[in-house]
Amino acid sequence: MDGRYVFKGQRPANDTVLAMVLREAVTNVVRHSGAGRCRINIFGTEQATTLTVADNGSGEVIEGFGIKGMRHRLTAIGGHLDIEGSAAGTTLTAVSTGNPT
């Protein structure tokens, strides 16, 4: 992979939103989670692109400005954000559908 991915049907603006979500999610892992590991996955189809950031940190989820901003940006492009925290860590899943609401 050369660092650029394009999935048929996705809009370039969605790439920008997902890049911003990735940056914020990794910043949260580094600053707040206490994790020793972070896994990042990106998967795309013609209908959607899914970004998953998972860590093995505390699992505590506090919806501050960063998470609210991610949620707002994804909603604006027709996507959504899910965050699950547990004793095993935190998993953030961002989905971009390419269909703004």
Buried (B, 14 or more C-beta within 10 A) or exposed (E): EEEEEEBEBBBEBBBEBBEBBBEBBBEBBEEBBBBEEBEBEBEBEEEBBBBBBBBBBBBEBEEEEBBEEBBEBBEEBBBEBEBEBEEEBBBBBBBBBBEEE
